[in-house]
Amino acid sequence: HTEPCHALLDTASQIYDQNILRYIPLEKCYSRLTELSMTTKTPLKLLEVEASKIVLKDKEMDHEATVQSSYQALESFKRRGLALDFAGIMSFSKHDRYVQMLFSHLNRDPPAGYNRCSVSQLLAADRAAWCSLIEVNTKPRPDAAGVLALDSKLEEALKSYEVSFTLLPVASKP
């Protein structure tokens, strides 16, 4: 269940090859076992018109796994970390530390009248952290010294005001 699907490995490799950072949502971080089970026995074909010619192409299956529980999120994070490490974008240990920092918010006791941080808030914070890195044009490839930018900058992004704001406890309804 922890082995990333080939589609996820391909996405991470594309990010490295293009040297343009993109957010990989956890819904796209499903396992190789899921990928194998969803392959259809009969390949789907698609007719397209290209340059005044009709072309028969294989239709790509676009699968998304639902992430609702903290366990599903943790497994998806693990697979994404492995894919990023595979592509040479970020070390798995640094990604794992980032995930641990993110999940530590689930265990914090909220003030009276507030709810605990939810999994959906964790996912929003993850997206906000990645978006802040994309906005400042962080490059996924290592620099000339071989240092991976995401190893330090993703953790810094998690500590930023914009991202921290998404992790605040929400007032409970009376």
Disulfide bonds with the S-S distance in Angstrom:
none
